[in-house]
Amino acid sequence: MPQGEAPVTNQTLRITNLWTGSWIAALVVGVITWGLILWCVAVYRKRKNDTTLPVQLRYHVPLEIMYVILPILMVGVLYFYTNRDTIAILDTSAKPDLTVQVVAKRWSWDFNYLDQHVYETGQHVQQVSATGSLADATTLYLPVGERVEFHLNSRDVIHSFWVPAFLFKMDAIPGRTNAFQIVPEHEGTYVGKCAEFCGIEHSAMLFNVKVVSKAEFDAHVAELQAKGQTGALGLQYDQLQHVQKGAS
């Protein structure tokens, strides 16, 4: 998230802070480590006309204790903050305002708006402009300021639902439902893609996300209803279901 830009979701600032803190900690450790190395090189270098042999030590107990304790402390601190933020990011205990089922398929996406009983179905993207906008990709509409719960499924192989501006991605796995929640906080159009290599056309498995006002979201729902795209595209079309039925 560029400096000064409003957070896209309620979780992007938390993720940015975790990322920034991790890099600051790594930089501090790196500066200290390289500083000690250079200090040892300068202070304990071989002097001209010095023919004495440096003191040879088999071990140095305090130093070896430090080697053990410091890495444990550093890993422990990183684990604490990462685990704290991961639990918060994956928490789905709050009641959502909107539930969207995302169904990944080679090589596109279906979006079921479960509360509104409408759906959007995607086809393989044919054109991507030089500026990176998607010419004919399916678009997911989200109302700004409302809590959205995503249910992720896959029709065939493992995919990964990724919107880079959200700073978050989650796998869609055949035969399993993964879930997460976000609150979009900034209106705009964002590019989404599959982040798990899923076959020859993986790079074209693209979609758009439009975070809009509640009125514009309701208008889009009415548009889908007018097209006859009511109900939901079920998982009976999954490749896994097809294989199981064929085997039986």
C-alpha positions as CSV (number, residue, x, y, z in Angstrom):
1,M,0.0,0.0,0.0
2,P,1.7,3.2,-1.1
3,Q,2.3,5.8,1.6
4,G,-0.6,8.2,2.0
5,E,-3.1,5.9,0.2
6,A,-6.2,4.9,2.1
7,P,-6.4,1.2,3.2
8,V,-8.3,-0.8,0.7
9,T,-9.7,-3.2,3.4
10,N,-9.9,-3.3,7.2
11,Q,-6.9,-5.7,7.2
12,T,-4.5,-4.1,4.8
13,L,-3.0,-1.8,7.5
14,R,-2.5,-4.7,9.9
15,I,-0.7,-6.7,7.1
16,T,1.4,-3.7,6.1
17,N,2.5,-3.1,9.7
18,L,3.4,-6.8,10.2
19,W,5.5,-6.7,7.0
20,T,7.2,-3.4,7.8
21,G,8.0,-4.6,11.4
22,S,9.5,-7.8,10.1
23,W,11.7,-6.0,7.7
24,I,12.8,-3.5,10.4
25,A,13.7,-6.3,12.7
26,A,15.6,-8.1,10.0
27,L,17.5,-4.8,9.2
28,V,18.4,-4.3,12.8
29,V,19.8,-7.9,13.1
30,G,21.6,-7.4,9.8
31,V,23.3,-4.1,10.8
32,I,24.4,-5.6,14.2
33,T,25.7,-8.8,12.6
34,W,27.6,-7.0,9.8
35,G,28.8,-4.4,12.3
36,L,30.3,-7.1,14.6
37,I,31.9,-8.8,11.6
38,L,33.6,-5.6,10.4
39,W,34.6,-4.7,14.0
40,C,36.3,-8.1,14.4
41,V,38.0,-7.8,11.0
42,A,39.4,-4.4,12.0
43,V,40.3,-5.0,15.6
44,Y,41.7,-8.5,15.4
45,R,43.4,-8.3,12.0
46,K,46.9,-9.7,11.7
47,R,49.4,-6.9,12.4
48,K,52.7,-6.4,10.6
49,N,55.6,-8.0,12.4
50,D,53.2,-9.8,14.7
51,T,54.4,-13.5,14.7
52,T,52.5,-14.7,17.8
53,L,49.7,-17.2,17.4
54,P,46.3,-16.0,18.6
55,V,44.8,-17.7,21.6
56,Q,43.1,-20.9,20.5
57,L,39.8,-21.7,22.2
58,R,37.9,-25.0,22.1
59,Y,34.8,-23.3,23.2
60,H,33.4,-20.2,24.8
61,V,30.4,-21.0,27.0
62,P,28.8,-17.5,27.2
63,L,29.1,-17.0,23.4
64,E,27.6,-20.4,22.7
65,I,24.7,-19.7,25.1
66,M,24.1,-16.5,23.3
67,Y,24.1,-18.3,19.9
68,V,21.2,-20.5,21.3
69,I,19.2,-18.0,23.2
70,L,19.2,-15.1,20.8
71,P,17.8,-17.0,17.7
72,I,15.1,-18.5,19.9
73,L,14.1,-15.1,21.2
74,M,14.0,-13.6,17.7
75,V,12.0,-16.5,16.2
76,G,9.7,-16.3,19.2
77,V,9.0,-12.6,18.7
78,L,8.3,-13.0,15.0
79,Y,6.0,-16.0,15.8
80,F,4.1,-14.0,18.4
81,Y,3.2,-11.1,16.1
82,T,2.7,-13.3,13.0
83,N,0.4,-15.6,14.9
84,R,-1.5,-12.7,16.5
85,D,-2.2,-11.1,13.1
86,T,-3.0,-14.3,11.3
87,I,-5.6,-15.2,13.9
88,A,-7.2,-11.8,13.5
89,I,-7.1,-11.9,9.7
90,L,-8.7,-15.3,9.5
91,D,-11.3,-14.7,12.2
92,T,-14.8,-15.3,10.7
93,S,-16.8,-15.1,14.0
94,A,-18.4,-11.7,13.1
95,K,-21.7,-11.7,11.3
96,P,-21.2,-10.7,7.7
97,D,-23.4,-8.3,5.8
98,L,-22.7,-10.1,2.5
99,T,-21.7,-13.7,1.7
100,V,-19.9,-14.4,-1.6
101,Q,-19.1,-17.9,-2.8
102,V,-16.0,-17.8,-5.1
103,V,-15.8,-20.9,-7.3
104,A,-12.5,-21.2,-9.1
105,K,-12.3,-23.2,-12.4
106,R,-9.8,-23.6,-15.2
107,W,-9.4,-20.8,-16.2
108,S,-11.9,-18.4,-14.7
109,W,-14.2,-17.7,-11.8
110,D,-17.8,-17.9,-10.8
111,F,-19.2,-15.6,-8.1
112,N,-22.4,-16.5,-6.2
113,Y,-23.9,-13.7,-4.2
114,L,-25.6,-16.1,-1.7
115,D,-27.7,-13.5,0.2
116,Q,-29.0,-11.9,-3.0
117,H,-29.5,-15.2,-4.8
118,V,-27.8,-14.1,-8.0
119,Y,-24.5,-15.1,-9.6
120,E,-21.9,-13.9,-12.1
121,T,-20.1,-16.5,-14.2
122,G,-16.8,-15.9,-15.9
123,Q,-15.2,-17.1,-19.1
124,H,-11.6,-17.5,-20.0
125,V,-10.0,-14.0,-20.4
126,Q,-9.1,-13.3,-24.1
127,Q,-7.6,-9.8,-23.9
128,V,-5.5,-7.9,-21.4
129,S,-4.6,-4.4,-22.4
130,A,-1.1,-3.0,-22.2
131,T,-2.0,-0.9,-19.1
132,G,-3.0,-4.1,-17.2
133,S,-6.8,-3.5,-17.2
134,L,-8.9,-6.6,-18.0
135,A,-10.8,-6.2,-21.2
136,D,-13.4,-9.0,-20.7
137,A,-12.8,-10.5,-17.3
138,T,-15.6,-11.3,-14.9
139,T,-16.1,-8.6,-12.2
140,L,-16.8,-9.1,-8.5
141,Y,-18.9,-6.2,-7.0
142,L,-18.5,-5.4,-3.3
143,P,-20.3,-2.7,-1.3
144,V,-18.0,-0.3,0.5
145,G,-18.0,-0.4,4.3
146,E,-19.8,-3.7,4.6
147,R,-18.4,-6.9,6.0
148,V,-18.0,-9.6,3.3
149,E,-17.5,-13.2,4.0
150,F,-15.9,-15.3,1.2
151,H,-16.4,-19.0,0.7
152,L,-13.7,-20.4,-1.6
153,N,-14.2,-23.6,-3.7
154,S,-12.6,-25.1,-6.7
155,R,-14.1,-27.1,-9.5
156,D,-11.0,-28.9,-10.6
157,V,-7.5,-28.3,-9.2
158,I,-6.0,-26.1,-6.5
159,H,-6.3,-22.4,-7.3
160,S,-5.6,-19.3,-5.2
161,F,-7.9,-16.3,-4.9
162,W,-5.6,-13.2,-4.8
163,V,-6.4,-9.5,-5.0
164,P,-2.9,-7.8,-4.7
165,A,-4.5,-4.6,-3.4
166,F,-6.0,-6.5,-0.5
167,L,-2.5,-7.8,0.5
168,F,-4.1,-11.2,1.0
169,K,-4.7,-14.5,-0.8
170,M,-6.2,-17.8,0.0
171,D,-6.3,-21.2,-1.7
172,A,-9.4,-22.7,-3.3
173,I,-9.0,-26.5,-2.9
174,P,-11.2,-29.2,-4.5
175,G,-13.5,-30.8,-2.0
176,R,-12.9,-28.2,0.7
177,T,-14.3,-24.8,1.6
178,N,-12.0,-22.1,2.9
179,A,-13.4,-18.8,4.3
180,F,-12.3,-15.4,5.3
181,Q,-13.8,-11.9,5.9
182,I,-12.9,-8.4,4.9
183,V,-14.5,-5.0,5.0
184,P,-13.7,-3.0,1.8
185,E,-13.0,0.6,2.9
186,H,-12.0,2.3,-0.2
187,E,-14.0,2.5,-3.5
188,G,-12.2,1.6,-6.7
189,T,-11.4,-1.1,-9.2
190,Y,-8.8,-3.7,-8.4
191,V,-7.2,-6.5,-10.4
192,G,-7.5,-10.1,-9.1
193,K,-5.8,-13.2,-10.3
194,C,-5.0,-16.8,-9.5
195,A,-1.8,-17.2,-7.5
196,E,-1.4,-20.9,-7.7
197,F,-0.1,-22.5,-10.9
198,C,-3.1,-24.4,-12.2
199,G,-2.3,-25.3,-15.8
200,I,-1.4,-24.0,-19.2
201,E,-3.7,-20.9,-19.1
202,H,-3.0,-20.0,-15.5
203,S,-1.7,-16.5,-16.3
204,A,-5.0,-15.6,-18.0
205,M,-7.1,-16.6,-14.9
206,L,-8.0,-13.0,-14.1
207,F,-10.9,-11.0,-12.7
208,N,-11.8,-7.5,-11.5
209,V,-13.0,-6.4,-8.2
210,K,-15.2,-3.2,-8.0
211,V,-15.7,-1.7,-4.5
212,V,-18.8,0.5,-5.0
213,S,-21.5,2.3,-3.0
214,K,-24.4,0.3,-1.6
215,A,-26.7,1.9,-4.3
216,E,-24.4,0.8,-7.1
217,F,-24.1,-2.7,-5.7
218,D,-27.9,-3.0,-5.5
219,A,-28.2,-1.8,-9.0
220,H,-25.7,-4.5,-10.1
221,V,-27.7,-7.2,-8.3
222,A,-30.9,-5.9,-10.1
223,E,-29.0,-6.1,-13.4
224,L,-28.0,-9.8,-12.7
225,Q,-31.7,-10.5,-11.9
226,A,-32.8,-9.0,-15.1
227,K,-30.4,-11.2,-17.0
228,G,-31.9,-14.2,-15.4
229,Q,-28.8,-15.0,-13.4
230,T,-30.7,-16.0,-10.3
231,G,-29.9,-18.7,-7.8
232,A,-26.3,-20.0,-7.5
233,L,-24.0,-22.1,-9.7
234,G,-23.7,-25.2,-7.6
235,L,-20.7,-27.5,-7.1
236,Q,-22.4,-30.3,-9.0
237,Y,-20.4,-29.1,-12.0
238,D,-17.1,-29.8,-10.2
239,Q,-14.6,-32.1,-11.9
240,L,-14.2,-33.9,-8.6
241,Q,-17.9,-34.7,-8.5
242,H,-17.8,-35.9,-12.1
243,V,-14.9,-38.3,-11.4
244,Q,-16.7,-39.7,-8.3
245,K,-19.9,-40.3,-10.2
246,G,-18.0,-42.0,-13.0
247,A,-16.2,-44.2,-10.6
248,S,-19.4,-45.3,-8.9
